[in-house]
Amino acid sequence: MKKVNPAAKHANRAFVRMHTYVTKHFDWDLFTKDYRVVLNTDEDGGVTLYIVKVFDKNGKLAALGPKIPNQITFSYRQAPIMSVWTEFFNDGKFSWRNVSCR
């Protein structure tokens, strides 16, 4: 039986991106046993904000290293059209983020 991708039809685009990052390195089900993945969506004045954060067992943002972000934010504005991805990384020592606009 084919395993269903939980991100396939998910409305939270940040979750879909996080799922893609994680499944390149880990099994999603095993990952979610060790980490808590929290989703949030907010819409205000023509801007939609999708957020996903990954927390460790102590309730702190997880230090997942340089290949998997511990937070992804996607904001989309209708007029003028603009989308911004922000990915936050933490390797246990340093924190950094990548930002891309379209």
Secondary structure, 3 states (H helix, E strand, C coil): CCCCCCCCCCCCHHHHHHHHHHHCCCCHHHHHHHCEEEEEEEEECCEEEEEEEEECCCCCECCCECCCCCEEEEEEECCCCEEEEEEEEECCCCEEEEEEEC
